[in-house]
Amino acid sequence: MILYPSIQKGHPSIGGAKCTFLFVTWYQENSQILKIKPVMHLLTIFWTLICAFAIIGYPIYLLHKSSSMMKDHHDNCIPSEPNTVELLSFDIKEQLPGWSFSLEVPQITEEILRKNPILFYLESDKDCLKLPLNNASMGYMANVYKNVGKVYVTFKSIKDGVSNYYVPASHLKRLKVLIIKSKDERICGNQSASPSKTVMHNSMTKAGININDYEDVLGYFSNIASIDFKGHFISKVPKRNKVQRKPMKPIATIKKEELYATV
């Protein structure tokens, strides 16, 4: 009970004092409720926003999920390109003896050069080894170069690496070309721009495959890809066009042409 000294019985301000007394009493009893109400309002607004977000966002989530599932299903339905290894064999006996030879290989297109690894194996009278190679017993090293529709092989002396080495015709027989057409990461890795031979070599090494051995490599590819044998071709030395000598022109005519050309 709160007492007010200025309030006495019959005092003219008894009505105002009584109202003040009642207000103070009510405020003391409801002060806690007045403090709680703003917090309750905030919680109500927050909960309303959560409900609105759930009502609007959940259908959007379901729509996005269904569209992604349909896209995945469509991608799975598209048939993937099969793993293929194109095998070409070239008889090079007619190009030897010599320190180099070239082959026409139309299967090597610009797209193949950019996207697909290519392996070259040189078959001798004893074995079939991967290019480039060093043949210490014969004293030469062989290198291979490729371009669109062309393959070049050169032989250099193992002593200095510069001098040309003339390989006898009886020593080498064939050049075998393996064009790897595959997007399988086990074979070529994750190729985004260009073919990665390093990844392919590492994959073969982990599988216990000797990449320098043709038979070992061919057996490895036959287990994970189809071997497409394109044929055996006989490579011949390109014929040289005979240069026809033109009859000499009179000296006066030559002088006139030279003078005319320098004007």
PyMOL commands that set and color helices and strands:
alter all, ss='L'
color gray80, all
select helices_A, chain A and resi 14-77+93-95+110-115+185-188+197-206+214-224+251-261
alter helices_A, ss='H'
color red, helices_A
select strands_A, chain A and resi 84-91+100-104+118-124+128-130+133-135+140-147+150-157+172-181+226-234
alter strands_A, ss='S'
color yellow, strands_A
deselect
rebuild
show_as cartoon
